[in-house]
Amino acid sequence: MKWFMQRDPRAWLWDVREAAEAVKHFVAGLDANSYARTPLVYSAVERKFEIIGEALNQLAKAKPELAARIPHLAQIVAFRNQLIHGYARVDHDTVWDVIQQSLPALATVVDELLQELEQS
C-alpha cells in the first residue's frame, strides 16, 4: 500500500522548464569560448542539465504516456547520466551545442505540455 501521494507530473515539467530558463540566463551574452573558460557557469549549467534529466527520468517512470511525448527523452536522460557518472567526459563544445540546438526545442515542448495539463 502506498502511504505517500504521487507527485503531480506538472512538477517534473516545471522543474525542466525552470532549469532550462536558468541555463538560458547563465549563458546570456557568452559564446562557446567564454562558456568553456568560466567554471562557475559551466558547472551551474551542467547541474541544471542533471536536474532536467532526473526530472524527465522520474516523469518517464510515473507517467510514461506523457513522457513519450517528449522527443529524445532517452538521450536527455543519458546525457544526465554522463554528466553525473562521468561514463564518458562530456566536453564543453558538446554541452554548448546542446544549449544552442536542443534546449530551446525541449523548452517549447515542455511549455506546451504544461499548458495542456493546466487546461485539463
ZITAGI-V68251 format. One record per run of one state. SS is the DSSP state (hx for helix, st for strand, lp for the rest). FROM is the first residue (numbers start at 1). LEN is the number of residues. If there is no record, write none. Layout:
# ZITAGI-V68251
ss-><SS	SS>
from-><FROM	FROM>
len-><LEN	LEN>
This chain:
# ZITAGI-V68251
ss-><lp	hx	lp	hx	lp	hx	lp	hx	lp	hx	lp	hx	lp>
from-><1	9	28	32	37	39	63	64	68	73	86	92	120>
len-><8	19	4	5	2	24	1	4	5	13	6	28	1>
